[in-house]
């Protein structure tokens, strides 16, 4: 009972912090995306006979997102590479499915404004390829000297896409690390090293805002727990799905999600 109350309290606190950040529509949309992501993990874990906790939502008021996302805790050893893959892929697949309509609806509700009317200090977002593609379909060609004033639901979709891409980064305990290990077993360590090297390059030469993420990857990103059955390979269908999820990562990731912040940090600290 006490444990369930912790989940409920954190959920309410995260609703409040996201509401404070972007209003009611943003809060509802981003909470649905995050809930879908974590419940995807939860139900797939249960389907494979593994115990998992309910989601722990992480409020983060007075921040661009209003939350640090949510996590669940695995309470039993992963039984097989198949179970690892299914559990790892279910979360980002759900958040992707929920983020795309949020982006489309949000863009439909957004307005175009002249760039001359954009106030100083307004947060500008970098658009990953998938977001730009949806924007092109929904809004068509954006006239020169105009920009999109993104509706809060659209912003929630953008954040959902960002969270999905971040979780699909193929290292350690992230969802992308689970998928990579399920696909390649112990050879996935090579992928982890390549991914962390890529993040180091991005941090050093493009966006120093990733420094904390890079440190966490270096500390925890090189290893992955071994499932009980580490020998049985995945079937062809799952290999295709895994490939599509890594393609989703490439289409959804942006090295500098907040370009102004990245430039300010580089100037302040005399970065490359």
Order of alpha helices (4+ residues) and beta strands (2+ residues): alpha-beta-beta-alpha-beta-alpha-beta-alpha-alpha-alpha-alpha-alpha-alpha
